[in-house]
Amino acid sequence: MKNKASIRKDLLNKRHSLKEDYCLLYEESIFDNFKKVFLEKNPEKIGLYWSSNNEVRTNKISDFINITKKDQYLPVVGFNNSLTFKKFKKNSPLIENKYGIKEPLQGEETNGNKLDLVLIPLVGFDRSLNRLGMGGGYYDRTFKDNKRPFLIGLAYQFQEIKDLAPEEHDIPLDIIITADNIFKK
């Protein structure tokens, strides 16, 4: 079996090669599946990521959350490699962090464990709800406590891996949503 670094590299290369129309098509289908989970969970405080580099897009999800008048938060990387979340509104100014990821410039800051539901970007996943991220461990460290929000991964179907063999520090997700499936425990 390939190691995580090799799997990550292959999946990132595939994701970077995606065409615009493919991403838009999948965004719509994944959004439809997300709405089902959202309506079932009825969260008040939602963390999501600002998609980049052909990650599953969160634009429609963000617009939908805005319409529902729920609070949405984007992750912010701290100086000591911590992850917190800042409240985000549709036209809030964004800045790029050291990884080129957009973060809110201002807004109420909160600990991730105070959110009800968090959408997490991923590079790969397996049906046991294990997530392969970029390798920095930010989300794993943030949600290592037992009291944590409901964690959702958004993925393209090609990102599914047979078995990720999680390490002790890896935090599984509660649900993974693709265009065709909602994977649950």
Protein Blocks (a to p, Z undefined) as FASTA:
>chain_A
ZZfklmmmmmmmmmmmpcfklmmmmmmmmmmmmmmmmmmnopabdcddddeehiacfklm
mmmmmmnopacddddddfkopacdddddfklccdddfkopacdfbdcdddfklpfbdcdd
dfbdcfkopacdehnommmmmmmpfbdcdddddddfklpcfbloiafklccdfbdcdfkb
ccdZZ
